[in-house]
Amino acid sequence: MSRSIRLLIGVHGAGLSNTIFMRPGAILYELNLYDCRELSFNFRRWVEVFNLQHALWIPAVNEAGKQNDICQREDSV
């Protein structure tokens, strides 16, 4: 089933490990929690190995409306 997926959208976690079965060129759209940019390096490297595309979404503010400094720093990209 994973082999037929062209776009996989999911929250960062073990469930995204199914990307290893996706065809080259497929897209992984990873959703991360507020202030968790550091976690995405796992899948960013993984998609390079398996020749996939990767997009990452992290909210710029948390539930209390505070801005996320990590999302604004270029060195953490």
Secondary structure, DSSP 8 states (H G I E B T S, - for coil): -GGG-SEEEEESSGGGGGGGGS-TT-EEEEE--TT-GGGGHHHHHHHHHTT-EEEEE--SB-TT--B-HHHH-GGG-
